[in-house]
Amino acid sequence: MRLGGVCCWVAGVLLAFLLPAAHFVAVTSASALLLALIGCSRRTRGAWWLLCGLLYGVWRVQLALSQQWPAEPEFQRARLDFQVASVAEASAQAVQFEAWAQTEAGERFRLLVSDRYLREWRPGSRWRMTVRVRPTVGERNENGFDREAWALSRHIDGMASAARERVELPPDTGWQPRWQNWRYERQQAWQQAAETYPNGAALMRALGGGGYGGLADEHWQAFRVLGINHLISVSGLHIGMVALAAAYLARLLLLRLPLAEPRRWYLAASLAAALFYSALAGFGVPIQRSLLMLAVFAWQWYRRGSPAPWWAWWQALAAVLLFDPLSALGVGFWFSFGAVAALIWAAQGRLEAMPDDDAPEGGWLNAAKHSGKWRTALRAQYAATLLGFWQAGQVFGTVPLAAPLANALLIPWFSWVLVPLALLAVLLPFEGYLKMAAAIGEYTMNAVVWAGSWVSTGALAHLPPLFWLAVLAALAVWLLPRGLGLRPWAALVLAASCLYRTPAPEHGTAAVRIVDVGQGLALQVRTQNHWLLFDTGTAGAAQTQLVPNLLAQGLPPPDVLVLSHHDADHDGGFPAFQVAFAPRKLYAGQPEAYAGVAEWCAGGMAWEWDGVYFEFLTPPRNPEADDNEQSCVLRVLAGGQAVLAGGDLGIAGERWLVGTYGDSLHSQLLVLGHHGSRSSSDSAYLNAVAPEAAVAANGFANPYGHPAAIVRHRLSAHRIRLYTTARSGQLDFVLGQGGAMQPQRLGRRFWQRKPFEE
């Protein structure tokens, strides 16, 4: 296949992931028909390869979807036989591992199992348990962690919680469990060193075998701030460095031997070292991708002597997608191939004009060549850093400003010092050596955490697709030696991307967004020049969903943050939120829980922003009451349309509201109390509010059964349309436009199960 065919086939595979669910059958059927019609024409050979890639991608994705745990709306308990398939990762909260599970009907699934009892799970061991299994459907927002995409890219079919009672079955004695047990024993060897150097042992264990359980949240926060997450994981960078070191050692050892084809031996040594390191790290999907990419580049080097970089890049991309097209759903896929593309773009052709080392004039010519190599290496690092800056901004919302300096200092230290030390620890598991390596790791971790506490991060708003393509073009122009005379245009585009903000609503209207934070609540209200947040969801949801969602809008800190009451699913994300957005004003239903920085959301307090009216309707304060009954109640009115939210306020508080305000509670949109629990939303309250639509903020297949059947029945009897974040994900409403209270919901690709039909 020629380069043009490879490019078209790759484009077709990637295009498959963009197919919308609504027209999926029509598009795939038309593609199959066109494939048959144009297959014999040379003039349309590019289109033929494009359709081949499209249909191949669709087929592989559909095959993976057919193997996933069914997305039932209620959580399920099932009796399963488990075989532990990976080395378990232990944290303070739970032990996690991957396992092959088989149902009583003989169906097999690959599950990610969490054990909060912190027990030992040896690779290859087999167990029988009755467990709670849930599908890989998680929160779904415009920006934030996408569990469905992550699970598909890692070939995870479902999530399970290990039960207290378990029955051990005869273990699997095949070669794979034996290898995993050997890895387990090597990782356990760090335990004695961890008593003296806990952070260093955790770091060296991660670099040597891919075990990340010993790294705490503060460590990952420092890694993110410095932009060195890729140095901690067993990634393509480390695998490539190990392969390069092995090839260099082979060259030193075999240099004087009369070998016919020394390249073959260098290649064999490098690939063997990379394969061993990859197997030691568990052969996860990202590692498989990195190894395959390295193998393609190495093969091109072996065949051509000096590989054609772009041809090798396209071949590596095609090989990865042929082997596992689902890897394109992982963030690491785009970061890996993007970084390599930036390196090639910046470095290609920079050395071709340099003279040969064997030239007779030697001295100054060789010096000039080596100087050119250093300039090219620095330029390549600069290119990869620039692209990574915008990639991180689009994916995570934040950009590590200190990443160029941190990577320049730490990449050599990690790749040429720490990784070899960690690998030698696998081969030389002596207590003295392990303690020495752990001590070096400990000093490194202390320095990294210290540096991470001093540096700050920037933020980039999420760009529209056409704007993002313009940024890529501007980066390509900027990195050219002369810039084609278009560098002023490139600088303008890049500066505009840093200043971009999502459009604000018009004066007199309010944009209401219910962020999907699972079993929790986070309600954003934005006017023309101000914005407010009502609750933050749980700690985990704030980090993975809420904060990325808000950063992607390019917003300043909120004018007002309201924490309805002191409950983990309503204010658990406050610490993480406060790091990214320090609110100008904080109101709370239980202000004593926030060290004197909050004011009580007293009923009767009101203000106006940009023609939008805000008021608290909170019942009288009673510190002796249940936490839920102390919830803040907020009503927002814009252009004759209103939204009413009351945290977890129960029926007693709702009756007080009805008795005090009566029909003045009328609002077109109601956020149901307590996530739609039967303890809220009684008929009298629904009669007084008389909403057109109601929203229940809850998690998919939550164990509480929210929204309760009796609440759904009441809403149906009052002809109130119900929306749930569990099935719809993020919901956007606009107050003040006078139309029906219909939400704008996220679109759905054919491989996504959420949003479901309501």
Secondary structure, DSSP 8 states (H G I E B T S, - for coil): --HHHHHHHHHHHHHHTT-BSTTHHHHHHHHHHHHHHHTT-STTHHHHHHHHHHHHHHHHHHHHHHTS----SS-EEEEEEEEE-S--EE-SS-EEEEEEEE-TTS-EEEEEEEETT-----TT-EEEEEEEEE-S-----SSS--HHHHHHHHT--EEEE--S--EEE----SHHHHHHHHHHHHHHTTHHHHHH-HHHHHHHHHHHH---TT--HHHHHHHHHHT-HHHHS--HHHHHHHHHHHHHHHHHHHTTS--S-HHHHHHHHHHHHHHHHHHHTT--HHHHHHHHHHHHHHHHHHHHSS--HHHHHHHHHHHHHHH-GGGGGSHHHHHHHHHHHHHHHHHTTSSTTS--TT-TTTHHHHHHHHHHHHHHHHHHHHHHHHHHHHHHHHHHSEEETTHHHHHHHHHHHIIIIIHHHHHHHHH---HHHHHHHHHHHHHHHHHHHHHHTT--EEE-----HHHHHHHHHHHHHHHSSSGGG-HHHHHHHHHHHHH-------TT-EEEEE---SSS--EEEE-SS-EEEE----HHHIIIIIHHHHHTTT--S-SEEEE-SS-HHHHTTHHHHHHH---S-EEESSGGGGTT--EE--TT-EEEETTEEEEE------TTS-GGGG---EEEEETTEEEEE-TT--HHHHHHHHHHHGGGG--SEEE-GGGG-TTS--HHHHHHH--SEEEE---TT-TT-SS-HHHHHHHHHTT-EEEEHHHH-SEEEEESS-S----EE---BTT---S---
